[in-house]
Amino acid sequence: MDNVTVLGTGAMGVALVRTLIAGGMSVTAWNRTLDKLETARSLGASCENECAQAMLSSSIAMVCVSDYGAFHEILKRTGVASSLSGRLVINLSTGTPEDARHADQTVRDLGGSYLDGAILCYPGSLGSATAKVLVAGPEDDFARGQRALTCLGGGLRFLGPNIIAAVVLDLAFLSRLMAVVFGTIHGANICEVEGVSVAEFAALLPEDDRSRTIAEAIHDDNFHVGPMGAAVDVSRGALVRLWQQAERAGIGDEPICLMLDLVNRAIEAGHEKKETASVITVLRAQRAH
């Protein structure tokens, strides 16, 4: 049985543990906050308190943390850098093209191999036939990690040696998703101001689409974050990444700034941990003036 180490057991990290074990892998898990290991342990993973020991348990490590800053913090932990020699690191954290290049160089300078990846689905969908996972890096490194990566979903795509390819496509996919989210919120705003039920709008949308969950949440005034949702602060983090890339690349950031303004106002209004659909409350308040 192949062994894989998973570093980071947040919602997506736990989904990685679940899908790898379902795919026949033996999994060792580590998380900075030890109490978050309990779900991974209940799924059948072996858990380590020390990151370096978790690294040494496998020849392949999948890292899924909040961003590349957190990724580099892991590499600075006691014994981790020296444990990288001969190991394959598959980084599934979120960031920018510059982040991917830096992470690749850092791991290789420490004697490890590196693949940069992106997960383009919600945690509950990971492992399904439609789950999209993108991976970039040297072909021989992909071949080494392919069996474990195949467990993650039927939509696995190897993008070749351009190490930034996965994060670039993740940003492009994210841009499209943010446009859907905020376009749907604006659509619901149109319905409300013109006296047409938002339920009628929701009924026009595909059942399995993020736009429908947004419209239904607005109609119901239910801004709890469900399995197909994302909180306002999560959306803000995504928009900040899009803004950073636009600034560095010298491309227009006007659409991103408009959406950032809305989420910042929603956060100021206390909706940080609510479903992003709660941005509608900002627009409702604006209508009232």
PENORJO-V638456 format. One record per residue. N is the residue number from 1. SS is DSSP state (h for helix, s for strand, l for the rest). Layout:
# PENORJO-V638456
n=N ss=SS
n=N ss=SS
This chain:
# PENORJO-V638456
n=1 ss=l
n=2 ss=l
n=3 ss=s
n=4 ss=s
n=5 ss=s
n=6 ss=s
n=7 ss=s
n=8 ss=l
n=9 ss=l
n=10 ss=l
n=11 ss=h
n=12 ss=h
n=13 ss=h
n=14 ss=h
n=15 ss=h
n=16 ss=h
n=17 ss=h
n=18 ss=h
n=19 ss=h
n=20 ss=h
n=21 ss=h
n=22 ss=h
n=23 ss=l
n=24 ss=l
n=25 ss=l
n=26 ss=s
n=27 ss=s
n=28 ss=s
n=29 ss=s
n=30 ss=s
n=31 ss=l
n=32 ss=l
n=33 ss=l
n=34 ss=h
n=35 ss=h
n=36 ss=h
n=37 ss=h
n=38 ss=h
n=39 ss=h
n=40 ss=h
n=41 ss=h
n=42 ss=h
n=43 ss=l
n=44 ss=l
n=45 ss=l
n=46 ss=s
n=47 ss=s
n=48 ss=l
n=49 ss=l
n=50 ss=l
n=51 ss=h
n=52 ss=h
n=53 ss=h
n=54 ss=h
n=55 ss=h
n=56 ss=h
n=57 ss=l
n=58 ss=l
n=59 ss=l
n=60 ss=s
n=61 ss=s
n=62 ss=s
n=63 ss=s
n=64 ss=l
n=65 ss=l
n=66 ss=l
n=67 ss=l
n=68 ss=h
n=69 ss=h
n=70 ss=h
n=71 ss=h
n=72 ss=h
n=73 ss=h
n=74 ss=h
n=75 ss=h
n=76 ss=l
n=77 ss=l
n=78 ss=l
n=79 ss=l
n=80 ss=h
n=81 ss=h
n=82 ss=h
n=83 ss=h
n=84 ss=l
n=85 ss=l
n=86 ss=l
n=87 ss=l
n=88 ss=s
n=89 ss=s
n=90 ss=s
n=91 ss=s
n=92 ss=l
n=93 ss=l
n=94 ss=l
n=95 ss=l
n=96 ss=l
n=97 ss=h
n=98 ss=h
n=99 ss=h
n=100 ss=h
n=101 ss=h
n=102 ss=h
n=103 ss=h
n=104 ss=h
n=105 ss=h
n=106 ss=h
n=107 ss=h
n=108 ss=h
n=109 ss=h
n=110 ss=l
n=111 ss=l
n=112 ss=l
n=113 ss=s
n=114 ss=s
n=115 ss=s
n=116 ss=s
n=117 ss=s
n=118 ss=s
n=119 ss=s
n=120 ss=l
n=121 ss=l
n=122 ss=l
n=123 ss=h
n=124 ss=h
n=125 ss=h
n=126 ss=l
n=127 ss=l
n=128 ss=l
n=129 ss=l
n=130 ss=l
n=131 ss=l
n=132 ss=s
n=133 ss=s
n=134 ss=s
n=135 ss=s
n=136 ss=s
n=137 ss=l
n=138 ss=l
n=139 ss=h
n=140 ss=h
n=141 ss=h
n=142 ss=h
n=143 ss=h
n=144 ss=h
n=145 ss=h
n=146 ss=h
n=147 ss=h
n=148 ss=h
n=149 ss=h
n=150 ss=h
n=151 ss=l
n=152 ss=l
n=153 ss=l
n=154 ss=l
n=155 ss=s
n=156 ss=s
n=157 ss=s
n=158 ss=s
n=159 ss=l
n=160 ss=l
n=161 ss=l
n=162 ss=l
n=163 ss=l
n=164 ss=l
n=165 ss=h
n=166 ss=h
n=167 ss=h
n=168 ss=h
n=169 ss=h
n=170 ss=h
n=171 ss=h
n=172 ss=h
n=173 ss=h
n=174 ss=h
n=175 ss=h
n=176 ss=h
n=177 ss=h
n=178 ss=h
n=179 ss=h
n=180 ss=h
n=181 ss=h
n=182 ss=h
n=183 ss=h
n=184 ss=h
n=185 ss=h
n=186 ss=h
n=187 ss=h
n=188 ss=h
n=189 ss=h
n=190 ss=h
n=191 ss=h
n=192 ss=h
n=193 ss=h
n=194 ss=h
n=195 ss=l
n=196 ss=l
n=197 ss=l
n=198 ss=h
n=199 ss=h
n=200 ss=h
n=201 ss=h
n=202 ss=h
n=203 ss=h
n=204 ss=l
n=205 ss=l
n=206 ss=l
n=207 ss=l
n=208 ss=l
n=209 ss=l
n=210 ss=h
n=211 ss=h
n=212 ss=h
n=213 ss=h
n=214 ss=h
n=215 ss=h
n=216 ss=h
n=217 ss=h
n=218 ss=h
n=219 ss=h
n=220 ss=h
n=221 ss=l
n=222 ss=l
n=223 ss=l
n=224 ss=l
n=225 ss=l
n=226 ss=l
n=227 ss=l
n=228 ss=l
n=229 ss=l
n=230 ss=l
n=231 ss=s
n=232 ss=h
n=233 ss=h
n=234 ss=h
n=235 ss=h
n=236 ss=h
n=237 ss=h
n=238 ss=h
n=239 ss=h
n=240 ss=h
n=241 ss=h
n=242 ss=h
n=243 ss=h
n=244 ss=h
n=245 ss=h
n=246 ss=h
n=247 ss=h
n=248 ss=h
n=249 ss=h
n=250 ss=l
n=251 ss=l
n=252 ss=l
n=253 ss=l
n=254 ss=h
n=255 ss=h
n=256 ss=h
n=257 ss=h
n=258 ss=h
n=259 ss=h
n=260 ss=h
n=261 ss=h
n=262 ss=h
n=263 ss=h
n=264 ss=h
n=265 ss=h
n=266 ss=h
n=267 ss=h
n=268 ss=h
n=269 ss=l
n=270 ss=l
n=271 ss=l
n=272 ss=l
n=273 ss=l
n=274 ss=l
n=275 ss=s
n=276 ss=h
n=277 ss=h
n=278 ss=h
n=279 ss=h
n=280 ss=h
n=281 ss=h
n=282 ss=h
n=283 ss=h
n=284 ss=h
n=285 ss=h
n=286 ss=h
n=287 ss=h
n=288 ss=h
n=289 ss=l
